[in-house]
């Protein structure tokens, strides 16, 4: 494929984003993926998808986005772009969270 298009699906604040881009790189910032050259549907479409419009607005002035690797659900190389969308994440209460040990509280020295 001469000019590939990638579909990137990732979690962001209890929502699942699906967007299309022409360039994806492993970032120099450890743990991040860089996404550039966002692709959105043609404006000539008769039906306007509010979810895609929200994506266009959110990424209108963004030239490059850094997405944490742990937020990425999937990256696919696709034949052509589809409709980007934002959907509410469902079943979040049934997904096991990554184990996290809270800080140990120690009694203060009293002298």
Buried (B, 14 or more C-beta within 10 A) or exposed (E): EEEEBBBBBBBEEEBBBBBBBBEBEEBEEEEBBBBEBBBBBEEEEEEEBEBBEBBBEBBEEEEEBEBBEEBBEEBEEEEEBBBBBBEEEEEEEEEEEEEEEEEEEEEEEEE
